[in-house]
Amino acid sequence: MQKILIIGGGLAGCEAAWYLAERGYSVQLVEMRPLASSPAHVSAQLAELVCSNSLKSESLDTGAGLLKFELRHYGSLLMQVADMAKVPAGAALAVDRELFAAEVTRRIKAHPNITVENAVQQTIPAAPAILACGPLAHDSIAAEILQLTGGALHFVDAISPVIAADSVDMGKAFFAGRYGKGGDDYLNLPMEEAEFDCFYAALMAADTVAAHAFEDEKVFESCMPIEAIAARGRETLLYGPMRPVGLTNPHTGRRPFAVVQLRLENRERTAYNIVGFQTKMSIPAQKLVLRLIPGLEDADFLRFGTIHRNTYVDAPACLDASQMLIAREGVFMAGQITGVEGYLESMASGIMAAMQLCAHLNGCDAISFHPETAFGSLQRHIAGEFSTPYTPSNFHFGMVPPLAERVRGKSKRKEAYSQRAIERVESSPKQG
Ligand SMILES: Cc1cc2nc3c(=O)[nH]c(=O)nc-3n(C[C@H](O)[C@H](O)[C@H](O)COP(=O)(O)OP(=O)(O)OC[C@H]3O[C@@H](n4cnc5c(N)ncnc54)[C@H](O)[C@@H]3O)c2cc1C
């Protein structure tokens, strides 16, 4: 049988490989690491989560909750592994990132229909193939893609620091989820107003990494560096990543003025990431400023925050409705490089590309995912229905058509969108 080549063993590439292999196709998955790496990846494992270890909420009144339902429905490997590698994180699904990547790698390599090859793919492969080389694709293939698609676009993305658990001053910290939800999954570092003001002043004065050519480019809103949020005004932090709502400091019995939340990185509870603190501060500035947070005075940084270029193609112009390159029949694109934004969206895009490739190989028309579903919304997004000029986006309920009947209450309305989507997904014909 003809081999299907998948370039990139990240989130989209692994999902696509698994989907095709499970349906009997022979897959060759080409991954450049460890021969070459990106500025954000640190391991040789497949499906490495480069920044947060959170796959967001499980709740069906969120877009992430619905997307997870649809991923599971279509047999997502990464959802199966995430469920197995999860760490406590309240209503969110967070994973031990090393365990997660190791288990995905193990399952992919053990699959009889998948061969993993370590190589840097320099050119666009012959059909049938899926390009899932990510937003930090190797320069060689990025240049080829650029040439074929008439120019890639990019925005800037940042990563938050990780702290050793035993370096946190537990005399100042307290475990709690907001509004008592999620037990002791988050470690909270409360701040009084004077402490916050001191931190804020230092943050505003901090050095950032030396200006790169891309410095003046767009920063994706949900990955905005902490110092960029702060620059919008002191209150922005208090209503954003440092909001104290739903938390009572057991040391004082009061709601703190501001809070920094730490989320578990691993099952051993040896590391925490600072929630919402992606940053482009220089390393000396990170040490100085973040150690002003009460409880982090002696913080041992296991990973510093960084900032990276994030490349995507103008999907509405260069891909058809099935994610196939208009300029190269039988070669599909998947993942963040197509302009979907986020871990879950990249996984979904990998499965969608694999489904479309199956349809193509079987001589069928492109699959139209129902517009009321998350997959259908992502399909419409990459067709350019939601933004001009084209910009990357997460899935959100603003992408789905309105409900037939009015539902009162934001949360109830979102649940209704999810329920409607679930009915559509469950009644759609089985693919593959
Ligand atoms: C710095 C940064 C931080 C991010 N943080 C988050 C976050 O916290 N939460 C979130 O939801 N999303 C985040 N994202 C967005 C997105 O979800 C991730 O980038 C996600 O990993 C995208 O999945 P992917 O499969 O498209 O790409 P990737 O997971 O990056 O996979 C691409 C793979 O292709 C390989 N590769 C590249 N070029 C070649 C080549 N020429 N030959 C062979 N192999 C190649 C790479 O090594 C990599 O393994 C972040 C993105 C960036 C850039």
The ligand as an SDF file (V2000), in Angstrom:
LIG
                    3D

 53 58  0  0  0  0  0  0  0  0999 V2000
    6.2330   29.4840   21.8510 C   0  0  0  0  0  0  0  0  0  0  0  0
    4.8530   28.9260   21.7640 C   0  0  0  0  0  0  0  0  0  0  0  0
    4.0920   28.7190   22.9030 C   0  0  0  0  0  0  0  0  0  0  0  0
    2.7910   28.1950   22.8110 C   0  0  0  0  0  0  0  0  0  0  0  0
    2.0710   27.9840   23.9430 N   0  0  0  0  0  0  0  0  0  0  0  0
    0.8300   27.4540   23.8620 C   0  0  0  0  0  0  0  0  0  0  0  0
    0.0750   27.1940   25.0510 C   0  0  0  0  0  0  0  0  0  0  0  0
    0.5420   27.4180   26.1480 O   0  0  0  0  0  0  0  0  0  0  0  0
   -1.1700   26.6770   24.9240 N   0  0  0  0  0  0  0  0  0  0  0  0
   -1.7150   26.4140   23.7160 C   0  0  0  0  0  0  0  0  0  0  0  0
   -2.8630   25.9470   23.6560 O   0  0  0  0  0  0  0  0  0  0  0  0
   -1.0180   26.6230   22.5720 N   0  0  0  0  0  0  0  0  0  0  0  0
    0.2360   27.1470   22.6140 C   0  0  0  0  0  0  0  0  0  0  0  0
    0.9660   27.3770   21.4720 N   0  0  0  0  0  0  0  0  0  0  0  0
    0.3250   27.1720   20.1680 C   0  0  0  0  0  0  0  0  0  0  0  0
    0.2120   25.7290   19.6430 C   0  0  0  0  0  0  0  0  0  0  0  0
   -0.8200   25.0850   20.3150 O   0  0  0  0  0  0  0  0  0  0  0  0
    1.4810   24.9010   19.7310 C   0  0  0  0  0  0  0  0  0  0  0  0
    2.4610   25.4950   18.9350 O   0  0  0  0  0  0  0  0  0  0  0  0
    1.2530   23.4500   19.2350 C   0  0  0  0  0  0  0  0  0  0  0  0
    2.3600   22.6880   19.5680 O   0  0  0  0  0  0  0  0  0  0  0  0
    0.9830   23.3800   17.7490 C   0  0  0  0  0  0  0  0  0  0  0  0
    0.8830   22.0470   17.3360 O   0  0  0  0  0  0  0  0  0  0  0  0
    1.4530   21.6170   15.9030 P   0  0  0  0  0  0  0  0  0  0  0  0
    1.2950   20.1550   15.7950 O   0  0  0  0  0  0  0  0  0  0  0  0
    0.8730   22.4680   14.8610 O   0  0  0  0  0  0  0  0  0  0  0  0
    3.0130   22.0030   15.9700 O   0  0  0  0  0  0  0  0  0  0  0  0
    4.1520   21.3640   16.8760 P   0  0  0  0  0  0  0  0  0  0  0  0
    3.5570   20.7390   18.0750 O   0  0  0  0  0  0  0  0  0  0  0  0
    5.1790   22.4400   17.0580 O   0  0  0  0  0  0  0  0  0  0  0  0
    4.7460   20.2070   15.9750 O   0  0  0  0  0  0  0  0  0  0  0  0
    5.5270   20.4450   14.8370 C   0  0  0  0  0  0  0  0  0  0  0  0
    6.5980   19.3810   14.7710 C   0  0  0  0  0  0  0  0  0  0  0  0
    7.2540   19.4370   13.5160 O   0  0  0  0  0  0  0  0  0  0  0  0
    8.6370   19.2480   13.6960 C   0  0  0  0  0  0  0  0  0  0  0  0
    9.2850   19.8500   12.5220 N   0  0  0  0  0  0  0  0  0  0  0  0
    9.3370   21.1560   12.1630 C   0  0  0  0  0  0  0  0  0  0  0  0
    9.9420   21.3030   10.9830 N   0  0  0  0  0  0  0  0  0  0  0  0
   10.3020   20.0530   10.5640 C   0  0  0  0  0  0  0  0  0  0  0  0
   10.9730   19.5480    9.4250 C   0  0  0  0  0  0  0  0  0  0  0  0
   11.4090   20.3530    8.4370 N   0  0  0  0  0  0  0  0  0  0  0  0
   11.1890   18.2040    9.3260 N   0  0  0  0  0  0  0  0  0  0  0  0
   10.7610   17.3620   10.3070 C   0  0  0  0  0  0  0  0  0  0  0  0
   10.1230   17.8030   11.4210 N   0  0  0  0  0  0  0  0  0  0  0  0
    9.8810   19.1270   11.5460 C   0  0  0  0  0  0  0  0  0  0  0  0
    8.9040   19.9320   15.0310 C   0  0  0  0  0  0  0  0  0  0  0  0
   10.0800   19.4680   15.6480 O   0  0  0  0  0  0  0  0  0  0  0  0
    7.6550   19.5610   15.8350 C   0  0  0  0  0  0  0  0  0  0  0  0
    7.8010   18.3720   16.5480 O   0  0  0  0  0  0  0  0  0  0  0  0
    2.2550   27.8810   21.5420 C   0  0  0  0  0  0  0  0  0  0  0  0
    3.0240   28.0900   20.3860 C   0  0  0  0  0  0  0  0  0  0  0  0
    4.3040   28.6070   20.4980 C   0  0  0  0  0  0  0  0  0  0  0  0
    5.1270   28.8110   19.2510 C   0  0  0  0  0  0  0  0  0  0  0  0
  1  2  1  0
  2  3  1  0
  2 52  2  0
  3  4  2  0
  4  5  1  0
  4 50  1  0
  5  6  2  0
  6  7  1  0
  6 13  1  0
  7  8  2  0
  7  9  1  0
  9 10  1  0
 10 11  2  0
 10 12  1  0
 12 13  2  0
 13 14  1  0
 14 15  1  0
 14 50  1  0
 15 16  1  0
 16 17  1  0
 16 18  1  0
 18 19  1  0
 18 20  1  0
 20 21  1  0
 20 22  1  0
 22 23  1  0
 23 24  1  0
 24 25  2  0
 24 26  1  0
 24 27  1  0
 27 28  1  0
 28 29  2  0
 28 30  1  0
 28 31  1  0
 31 32  1  0
 32 33  1  0
 33 34  1  0
 33 48  1  0
 34 35  1  0
 35 36  1  0
 35 46  1  0
 36 37  1  0
 36 45  1  0
 37 38  2  0
 38 39  1  0
 39 40  1  0
 39 45  2  0
 40 41  1  0
 40 42  2  0
 42 43  1  0
 43 44  2  0
 44 45  1  0
 46 47  1  0
 46 48  1  0
 48 49  1  0
 50 51  2  0
 51 52  1  0
 52 53  1  0
M  END
$$$$
